Amino acid sequence: MQDLFAEELKALRARSLDRHLREITVAQGPEVEIGGRRLINFSSNDYLGLANNHRLRKAATTAIDKFGVGSGASRLITGNLSPHLRLERALAKCKGTQASLCFSSGYAAALGTIPALVGKDDVILLDKLCHASLIDGARLSGAVLRVFPHNHLAKLESHLEWARRERGGNRVLVITESVFSMDGDLAPLRELVELKKRFGALLMLDEAHAIGVIGPNGRGLAAAQNVSEEVDVQMGTLSKALGASGGYICGPRTLIEWLINRARSFIYSTAPPAAVAAAALAAVDFLASAEGEERRLLLWERIRLMQQLLPRAGAKGEAVARSAIFPWIVGDEQATLNLASALQSDGFLVPAIRYPTVAKGAARLRITVTAAHEEDHVRSLCKAIKRNSL
């Protein structure tokens, strides 16, 4: 057994595509500790710096005192605890929908929801750069899957015309993201809404990297562009800007009731611990507060500073940053690993992102900025990247 995967692992190493786990020995924050060494962390999705926030910690420990550690069973058995329901009401209010449903992870939300929405006679139209969870959920559904080039509205329109012509009467689901996780650019959401309305399709929007970052009180891109009511299925995570763990779906009450009955990753999973739900609720409440808005505006100050100091980083070389994600494209996998290693020697954690997370030959550093970073953190990183990229 020990030699079963030896050749496959050897092949991965030869292509500079093998991966290793790092042991982090302190709480999440702008600095982490690896192997006894402190590194400035520019790789976390903790955009608002809430993962170790005292409000979330207090909410979690209070919930443990009342509900214990484990939830005991799935939510349809005995695991449906009060913090889950309070969190879902808060999320629905935040996203401007009738209801919401929480899952153990964003991956589970996608894997359970998409097959519940469409089946083998239906059609899914998926942006090429969608997250792996959306791709896997689409494949699992058994629906006819067509992928359109990233943000290519003309090609999507062509696919919609094909679906109307060849699959008329069947359900058509368009899936995209608000903020694309490896490029940091945005979906052309208003145009997507117009297309989906014209062709009678459904639109599923993953707001994982937008919630907490974009829009009024960080409510996401749909709220920022005032199209929340036009997005049929709003998906997101509790594990990035909200600093906790889990995923959610927001939408009409009938959709949520349907998922309770048909989303297998919800039905057959033990409910998340009450402590996690309580911490996430504290984060959602924080977003709606004046202090939460101040924290979001501070994040955008750091984002603009990064864009100013490192203009080549960012989605497609845009002059204005659209998110907290800055891709520094290197291309070659080994060269990207070398740059990440050089930065770590300089005291920065910015891991290399390689195939299959991104396309072959498109390896990069994925730099993420948070509200917890100091100005000096950002300035020092930019100097280090320029120095090591010469």
C-alpha positions as CSV (number, residue, x, y, z in Angstrom):
1,M,0.0,0.0,0.0
2,Q,2.8,2.5,0.9
3,D,4.1,2.3,-2.7
4,L,0.7,2.5,-4.4
5,F,0.9,6.3,-5.2
6,A,4.7,6.6,-5.3
7,E,4.9,7.0,-9.0
8,E,2.0,9.4,-9.2
9,L,3.6,11.6,-6.4
10,K,6.9,11.5,-8.2
11,A,5.2,12.8,-11.4
12,L,3.6,15.6,-9.5
13,R,7.0,16.6,-8.0
14,A,8.6,16.6,-11.4
15,R,6.0,19.1,-12.6
16,S,6.3,21.3,-9.4
17,L,2.7,20.5,-8.6
18,D,3.0,18.6,-5.3
19,R,1.5,20.3,-2.2
20,H,2.3,20.1,1.5
21,L,0.4,21.1,4.7
22,R,1.8,23.9,6.9
23,E,1.3,23.8,10.6
24,I,0.1,27.1,12.0
25,T,0.7,27.4,15.7
26,V,-1.1,30.6,16.5
27,A,-4.6,32.1,15.9
28,Q,-5.4,33.5,12.5
29,G,-4.3,37.1,12.0
30,P,-2.1,39.5,10.0
31,E,0.8,37.4,11.3
32,V,1.1,33.7,11.6
33,E,3.7,31.4,13.1
34,I,5.2,28.5,11.1
35,G,8.0,26.4,12.5
36,G,8.6,28.9,15.2
37,R,9.0,31.8,12.8
38,R,6.6,34.7,12.6
39,L,5.4,35.6,9.0
40,I,3.3,38.4,7.8
41,N,0.2,36.7,6.3
42,F,-1.0,37.8,2.9
43,S,-2.8,34.5,2.0
44,S,-5.8,34.5,4.3
45,N,-9.5,35.1,3.3
46,D,-10.1,36.7,6.7
47,Y,-10.8,40.0,5.0
48,L,-12.2,41.8,8.0
49,G,-9.9,40.3,10.5
50,L,-12.8,38.6,12.4
51,A,-11.5,35.0,12.7
52,N,-9.9,35.8,16.1
53,N,-12.2,38.7,17.0
54,H,-13.3,38.9,20.6
55,R,-17.0,39.2,19.7
56,L,-17.0,36.0,17.8
57,R,-15.0,34.2,20.5
58,K,-17.4,35.3,23.2
59,A,-20.4,34.3,21.1
60,A,-18.8,30.8,20.5
61,T,-17.9,30.2,24.1
62,T,-21.3,31.3,25.4
63,A,-23.0,28.9,22.9
64,I,-20.7,26.1,24.1
65,D,-21.7,26.8,27.7
66,K,-25.4,26.5,26.8
67,F,-25.4,23.9,23.9
68,G,-22.2,21.9,24.4
69,V,-19.6,21.2,21.7
70,G,-21.3,18.7,19.3
71,S,-24.8,19.1,17.8
72,G,-25.6,15.4,18.0
73,A,-27.3,14.7,14.7
74,S,-28.4,16.2,11.4
75,R,-30.7,19.2,11.5
76,L,-33.7,17.1,10.5
77,I,-33.2,14.8,13.5
78,T,-32.1,16.6,16.7
79,G,-29.4,19.0,15.5
80,N,-31.6,22.0,14.6
81,L,-30.4,24.3,17.4
82,S,-31.6,27.8,18.2
83,P,-28.3,29.5,16.9
84,H,-28.8,27.9,13.5
85,L,-32.2,29.4,13.2
86,R,-31.1,32.8,14.4
87,L,-28.2,32.8,12.0
88,E,-30.4,32.0,9.0
89,R,-32.9,34.7,9.9
90,A,-30.0,37.2,10.1
91,L,-28.5,36.1,6.8
92,A,-31.9,36.4,5.0
93,K,-32.2,39.9,6.3
94,C,-28.7,40.8,5.3
95,K,-29.1,39.5,1.8
96,G,-32.7,40.8,1.3
97,T,-34.3,37.4,0.8
98,Q,-37.2,35.6,2.3
99,A,-35.1,32.8,3.9
100,S,-31.7,31.1,4.0
101,L,-30.2,27.7,4.8
102,C,-26.8,27.0,6.3
103,F,-24.5,24.1,5.4
104,S,-21.3,22.8,7.0
105,S,-19.2,24.4,4.3
106,G,-19.5,26.4,1.1
107,Y,-18.4,23.3,-0.8
108,A,-21.3,21.4,0.8
109,A,-23.7,24.2,-0.1
110,A,-22.8,24.0,-3.8
111,L,-22.7,20.2,-3.8
112,G,-26.2,19.9,-2.2
113,T,-27.9,22.8,-3.9
114,I,-27.1,22.5,-7.6
115,P,-28.3,18.8,-8.0
116,A,-31.5,19.9,-6.1
117,L,-32.1,22.6,-8.7
118,V,-31.5,20.7,-11.9
119,G,-31.5,17.2,-13.3
120,K,-30.5,15.2,-16.3
121,D,-32.9,16.9,-18.7
122,D,-31.9,20.4,-17.7
123,V,-29.0,22.7,-18.7
124,I,-26.3,24.4,-16.6
125,L,-24.3,27.3,-18.1
126,L,-21.1,27.8,-16.0
127,D,-18.5,30.5,-16.1
128,K,-15.1,28.9,-16.9
129,L,-13.4,30.3,-13.8
130,C,-16.1,29.2,-11.3
131,H,-14.9,27.5,-8.1
132,A,-14.3,23.7,-8.0
133,S,-17.3,23.3,-5.7
134,L,-19.6,24.8,-8.3
135,I,-18.1,22.6,-11.1
136,D,-18.4,19.5,-9.0
137,G,-22.0,20.3,-8.0
138,A,-22.8,20.9,-11.7
139,R,-21.3,17.5,-12.7
140,L,-23.1,15.7,-9.9
141,S,-26.5,17.0,-11.0
142,G,-26.3,15.1,-14.3
143,A,-27.6,18.1,-16.2
144,V,-26.2,19.0,-19.6
145,L,-23.2,21.2,-18.8
146,R,-21.9,24.0,-21.0
147,V,-19.0,26.2,-20.0
148,F,-18.7,29.7,-21.3
149,P,-15.4,31.7,-21.5
150,H,-14.9,33.8,-18.4
151,N,-17.3,36.8,-18.3
152,H,-18.0,36.3,-22.0
153,L,-21.6,37.6,-22.4
154,A,-21.9,37.0,-26.1
155,K,-20.9,33.3,-25.7
156,L,-23.3,32.9,-22.8
157,E,-26.1,34.4,-24.9
158,S,-25.2,31.9,-27.7
159,H,-25.5,29.1,-25.1
160,L,-28.9,30.4,-23.9
161,E,-30.1,30.5,-27.5
162,W,-29.0,26.9,-28.0
163,A,-30.7,25.8,-24.8
164,R,-34.0,27.5,-25.8
165,R,-33.8,25.9,-29.3
166,E,-32.6,22.4,-28.3
167,R,-33.9,22.1,-24.7
168,G,-37.0,24.2,-24.7
169,G,-39.2,23.5,-21.7
170,N,-36.3,22.3,-19.5
171,R,-34.8,24.3,-16.7
172,V,-31.7,26.4,-17.5
173,L,-29.4,27.5,-14.6
174,V,-26.6,30.1,-15.1
175,I,-23.9,29.9,-12.5
176,T,-21.3,32.5,-11.7
177,E,-19.4,34.2,-8.9
178,S,-19.5,37.8,-7.7
179,V,-15.7,37.9,-7.1
180,F,-13.6,35.3,-8.8
181,S,-11.3,33.8,-6.3
182,M,-8.1,33.5,-8.3
183,D,-8.3,36.7,-10.4
184,G,-10.1,39.0,-8.1
185,D,-12.3,40.4,-10.9
186,L,-16.1,40.8,-10.8
187,A,-18.9,39.2,-12.8
188,P,-20.9,41.6,-15.1
189,L,-23.9,41.1,-12.9
190,R,-26.4,43.5,-14.3
191,E,-25.8,42.2,-17.8
192,L,-26.1,38.6,-16.6
193,V,-29.4,39.5,-14.9
194,E,-30.7,40.9,-18.2
195,L,-29.7,37.8,-20.1
196,K,-31.3,35.4,-17.6
197,K,-34.6,37.4,-17.6
198,R,-34.7,37.5,-21.4
199,F,-34.3,33.8,-21.7
200,G,-36.2,32.7,-18.7
201,A,-33.2,31.1,-17.0
202,L,-32.3,30.9,-13.3
203,L,-29.2,32.7,-12.0
204,M,-27.1,31.3,-9.1
205,L,-24.5,33.7,-7.7
206,D,-21.7,32.7,-5.4
207,E,-20.9,35.7,-3.2
208,A,-18.1,33.9,-1.2
209,H,-15.5,36.6,-1.8
210,A,-17.9,39.6,-1.9
211,I,-19.8,39.2,1.4
212,G,-18.3,41.5,3.9
213,V,-16.2,43.3,1.3
214,I,-18.5,44.8,-1.4
215,G,-21.8,46.7,-1.2
216,P,-23.6,48.6,1.6
217,N,-22.5,47.1,4.9
218,G,-20.7,44.4,3.0
219,R,-23.9,42.7,1.7
220,G,-22.3,41.7,-1.5
221,L,-22.3,42.5,-5.2
222,A,-26.0,41.8,-5.7
223,A,-26.9,44.5,-3.1
224,A,-24.2,46.9,-4.5
225,Q,-25.9,46.7,-7.9
226,N,-29.4,46.6,-6.5
227,V,-30.3,43.4,-8.2
228,S,-30.8,41.1,-5.2
229,E,-34.4,40.4,-6.1
230,E,-33.3,39.3,-9.6
231,V,-30.8,36.7,-8.4
232,D,-32.6,33.4,-7.9
233,V,-30.1,31.7,-5.7
234,Q,-27.5,33.6,-3.6
235,M,-24.7,31.4,-2.2
236,G,-21.9,32.4,0.1
237,T,-19.6,31.3,2.9
238,L,-19.3,32.1,6.6
239,S,-15.6,31.3,6.5
240,K,-14.0,34.2,4.8
241,A,-14.8,37.8,5.7
242,L,-17.3,36.5,8.3
243,G,-14.4,34.8,10.1
244,A,-16.3,31.6,11.1
245,S,-17.1,28.4,9.2
246,G,-19.8,27.1,6.9
247,G,-21.8,28.0,3.8
248,Y,-25.3,29.3,3.1
249,I,-27.9,29.6,0.4
250,C,-30.4,32.6,0.4
251,G,-33.5,32.9,-1.7
252,P,-37.3,32.5,-1.7
253,R,-38.8,30.5,1.1
254,T,-40.0,27.8,-1.3
255,L,-36.4,27.3,-2.5
256,I,-35.2,26.9,1.1
257,E,-38.0,24.5,1.9
258,W,-37.1,22.5,-1.2
259,L,-33.4,22.3,-0.3
260,I,-34.3,21.1,3.2
261,N,-36.0,18.2,1.5
262,R,-33.6,17.6,-1.4
263,A,-30.1,18.9,-0.7
264,R,-28.3,15.7,0.3
265,S,-25.2,17.4,1.8
266,F,-27.7,19.2,4.2
267,I,-30.0,16.2,4.9
268,Y,-27.2,13.7,5.6
269,S,-24.6,15.8,7.5
270,T,-24.5,16.3,11.2
271,A,-25.4,19.9,12.0
272,P,-22.5,22.4,12.5
273,P,-21.8,23.0,16.2
274,A,-23.9,25.7,17.8
275,A,-20.7,27.6,18.7
276,V,-19.9,28.0,15.0
277,A,-23.4,29.3,14.2
278,A,-23.3,31.7,17.1
279,A,-19.9,33.1,16.0
280,A,-21.2,33.5,12.5
281,L,-24.3,35.3,13.8
282,A,-22.0,37.7,15.7
283,A,-20.1,38.4,12.5
284,V,-23.3,39.1,10.5
285,D,-24.5,41.5,13.2
286,F,-21.1,43.2,13.1
287,L,-21.4,43.8,9.4
288,A,-24.6,45.7,10.0
289,S,-23.1,47.9,12.6
290,A,-21.3,51.3,12.3
291,E,-18.1,49.7,13.5
292,G,-18.5,47.0,10.9
293,E,-18.8,49.6,8.1
294,E,-15.7,51.3,9.5
295,R,-13.8,48.1,9.3
296,R,-14.9,47.5,5.7
297,L,-13.8,51.0,4.7
298,L,-10.5,50.4,6.4
299,L,-10.1,47.3,4.3
300,W,-10.7,49.3,1.1
301,E,-8.0,51.8,2.2
302,R,-5.5,48.9,2.3
303,I,-6.8,47.6,-1.0
304,R,-6.3,51.0,-2.7
305,L,-2.8,51.2,-1.2
306,M,-1.9,47.8,-2.6
307,Q,-3.2,48.8,-6.0
308,Q,-1.1,52.0,-5.9
309,L,2.1,50.3,-4.9
310,L,1.8,47.1,-7.0
311,P,-0.2,48.2,-10.2
312,R,0.7,45.1,-12.2
313,A,-1.2,43.0,-9.6
314,G,-4.9,42.8,-9.9
315,A,-7.5,41.4,-12.2
316,K,-6.6,41.7,-15.9
317,G,-4.4,44.7,-15.1
318,E,-7.4,46.9,-14.2
319,A,-6.5,50.4,-13.0
320,V,-8.9,50.2,-10.1
321,A,-9.0,47.2,-7.7
322,R,-12.4,45.5,-7.5
323,S,-11.8,43.2,-4.6
324,A,-9.3,42.2,-1.9
325,I,-7.6,39.7,-4.1
326,F,-4.5,40.6,-6.1
327,P,-3.0,37.9,-8.4
328,W,0.7,38.3,-9.2
329,I,1.0,36.2,-12.4
330,V,4.3,34.4,-12.8
331,G,3.4,31.6,-15.2
332,D,5.9,28.9,-14.7
333,E,5.1,26.7,-11.7
334,Q,8.7,26.3,-10.4
335,A,9.4,30.0,-10.8
336,T,6.3,30.8,-8.8
337,L,7.4,28.4,-6.0
338,N,10.8,30.1,-6.0
339,L,9.2,33.5,-5.6
340,A,7.0,32.3,-2.8
341,S,10.0,30.8,-1.1
342,A,12.0,34.0,-1.5
343,L,9.2,36.0,0.1
344,Q,9.0,33.6,3.0
345,S,12.7,34.1,3.6
346,D,11.9,37.8,3.7
347,G,9.1,37.2,6.3
348,F,6.0,37.0,4.2
349,L,3.5,34.1,3.7
350,V,2.2,34.2,0.1
351,P,1.9,30.6,-1.2
352,A,2.2,29.7,-4.8
353,I,-1.1,28.9,-6.6
354,R,-0.7,26.3,-9.4
355,Y,-2.6,23.9,-11.6
356,P,-5.2,22.6,-11.2
357,T,-6.4,25.5,-9.2
358,V,-5.4,27.8,-12.1
359,A,-4.7,26.9,-15.7
360,K,-1.4,25.3,-16.6
361,G,1.3,28.0,-17.2
362,A,-0.8,30.5,-15.2
363,A,0.8,30.0,-11.8
364,R,0.7,32.9,-9.5
365,L,0.9,34.4,-6.1
366,R,-2.6,35.1,-4.8
367,I,-2.2,38.1,-2.5
368,T,-5.1,38.9,-0.2
369,V,-5.4,42.1,1.7
370,T,-7.2,42.4,5.0
371,A,-8.4,45.2,7.3
372,A,-6.0,43.8,10.0
373,H,-2.9,44.6,7.9
374,E,-1.0,47.7,8.8
375,E,0.2,50.1,6.1
376,D,3.7,49.0,6.7
377,H,2.8,45.4,6.1
378,V,1.5,46.3,2.6
379,R,4.4,48.6,1.8
380,S,7.0,46.0,2.9
381,L,5.4,43.2,0.9
382,C,5.2,45.3,-2.3
383,K,8.9,46.2,-2.0
384,A,9.8,42.5,-1.4
385,I,7.8,41.4,-4.5
386,K,9.5,44.0,-6.7
387,R,12.9,43.1,-5.4
388,N,12.5,39.4,-5.8
389,S,10.8,39.7,-9.2
390,L,13.8,41.4,-10.9
